[in-house]
């Protein structure tokens, strides 16, 4: 600590045909080397174009670089074999201790020259602190060639810094462009205001007028000539087709919603610091497991509303449908990574721990939740359901179920897609994502947007005497997941330079899991909004 080192030799290796090929591949694919010192990741400071003296951090340094010798057009591969480390520390004068607050590196490619090789005591003529010859550039770079030697060297320099140890992560998490996040929030709020206006108009003007008109009509002979949404009062709470699966997906959505909400609150309050690597993922997994209680409860409550009696069947499906399909995709992707001998593969022990969490905690909690939910008395419908289902009249083209479902997904997606860009960038381009304040705002906007678009389209649907709203309310906001996946595909082709087949499969596999989860989350929000809306409007009308 605090002892500068210059031109330290690490080792010398000989490059064979195989090693040379591997190194060239890694340089071509822009692989980076990552290191950690005192829990701080190694970064390369890069000068920002827009601000003088300002830097942004690139995580890890590239294995090497491609380039040409002057006067030649042939692409050559050069390896970064000299690392110039800068360790910044903060001195605590009272206790006379120094703490590390930054870990930076500048990589260079240097063709080292020396006389006799004597392991670490070798005297390098290219890097000699006694002769004031230190490396500050890659003027004579080292090309990767079979049969040649590579000498690895490093410098360490210690610099005192004003940054206190408690705020050492701030420079890592510095937001380079917070303006675009504010733009995204404003853009999303415009969508919300527009939808809120529509909902308010429907609720106040149309519904108020409709309800008062319907209630007055009862005193007149015109009561027989009912129109609009009141016509379907005898069918609106008729259980839908495949109601079991609707219960399962609503339960899954509630589980996901609970997990997201609690994670976000913890993250906003600063409990999930990036200095605790993997903390966010661990928190999400544990919360998911414990939220099984809510999943079981909400799915069996809805199941009882549909006059179901086999609550154990629903609990079983809720516990296994979503986690089972996600685990299958995840396991398949992991086998592919294992096949590539990558260190990114999840070890077998971790896989086993995940299965234990699922079967040992999540599944029993889903059953407990289902039991509690089913024990409670069923939710009463505000109006009676007729014995014979009413025929749904021919619908206009724009009220076609597929068309309105696809239209419904655009606005919730529009509310989140700018933030989505940053999340994708942080996941796939190795940057820290630490703007949970913005993310929480966007999450709240997403909830409101999903609820409002579902209510608006549900109202139009009931007005055109189509009472099959249960599944449609779920799919209307849930279809935003389709746009999420399409956007991920667009992002893949425009922003990422992935050429390997396995890497592409990994990307689409993970994005499929994310879209599936987003579908459950947004669909459930839309469904509950419509359920409350229909119960509200039909309970305020007098029906003989």
C-alpha positions, 0 to 999 in steps of 0.5 A: 500500500502506497508504495509505487512500483514501476516496470514489474515483470509478471511472467513470459509466455510463449504463444503457440498456434492454438494460443495465438488463434484464441487470443486473436479471437478474443481481441476480435470479439472485444473481450475485456479483462476484469479485476477487483481490488478491495471490492472495487471493479477495475475501470479504464477512464475514458475522456468524454467528448462533450465535457473538458476534464470529465471522464466516464468509466469503462469496466475492465480493459480490452485484451488487445486491439486491432490496428495497422502499421503505418503504410500497410493495410493489413489488420494486425492483432496487438495484445495489451501486455503492460498495465499501468494501474492507478490506485486512489486512496483517501487519508484519514488524518485522525486515525492515520489510515488510508482507504482505497477509493478508486482502481483505474488502469491504462493498458498498453501494448509494448514490444519489450526488449531485454538482454538475458532472460532471468525470470523476474530479475530480467533487465528490460531496456524498454521499461527502466525506471532507473533510466527514467524510461517508463511506458506512456504509450503503445508506440512499438506495440506487440503483435500476436504471432505464433512462436513469439514470446509475450512479456507481461509487465505492470506499474502501480501508482498511488494517488491521494484523493478527496473522495471519501470512502463512503462515497467511492461508488459515486463516480462509478454510478455517475449518470452521464445523461439524466436529461433523457431520463427526465424526458422519458418521465415527461413523455410517459406522464403525457401518456398517463394524463391523456389516458387519465383524461379519457378515464375521467371523462368516461367515469364522470360524464358518460357513466354518471349520465348513463347511470342516472338515465338508467335509474330514471328509466326504471320509472318509465315504460322505456325501461324495456329498451335498455342500451349500452353496457347495462344490457349485458348485466346478466352476463358480465360476471359469467365465468370465462372459458379456461377460467382456471388458467386465468386464475393461475396467470393472475396469481403469477402476476400478483407474485411478480408484482409483489416482488417488483414493488418490494425490490424497488422500494429497497433499491430506492432506499439504497439497501441494494448497493452495487458494491454487494455484487449479486445483491439485486438478483438474490433479493429478487429471487428470495422475494419471488419465493416468499411472494408465493403466498400472495400468488396462491391467495389471489389465484384461489380467491378468483377461482372461488369467484368463478365457483370452482371447487378444486383449489389444490389443482389451481395451487399446483398449477400456480406453483409450477406453470410460470417457474417451471417454464422459466426454469426449463428455458434457463436450464437449456441456456445453461447447458449451452453455456456449459458446452462453451466451457464458459465461466458464466455458466451457473454451477450445478450446486447453485441450480440445486439451491434454486430448485430447493428454494422453489420446492422447499419454500415457494410451492408450500407457500403457494399452497398455504396462500391457496388454502387461506384464500379458498377458506374465505367467503366468496366475493359476491357479484354485484348483479345476478348472472342469467342461466342462458348466455346472451348472444354477442352481436356482430362487432365493428372491425375496430372492436375485434379482439385481436385488434384491440388487444394489440392496440392496448399494448402500445401505450404501456410499452410507450411509457417504459421503452426509454428506460428499457433502453438503459436497462438493456444497455446495462445488462448487455453492455456491462454498465452499472444500472443504478437509477432506481429512483427513475425506475420506480417512477416509471414503474408507477407510470406503468401501473397507471397506464396498464390500468387505464388503457384496460378500463377504457377498452373494457368500457368500449367493449361493454358498450358494444354489448360484448361481455367477454371481458375477462381474458381480454382485460388481461391480454390488453395490457399484457400484449405490451410484452410482445412489443417488449420482445420486438424492441429487444429484437430491434436492439439486438440488430442495431446496438449489439454486435453478436455474431456467435450463435450461442450468444444470440440464443442466450440473448433471445432466451433471456429476453423471452423470460423477461417478456414472459414475466412482463406479460404476467405483470402488466396483464394482472394490473390490467385485469384487476383494474377492469375487475374493480371497474366493472364491479363499480359500474354494475353495483351503482345501477338499479337492476330489477 
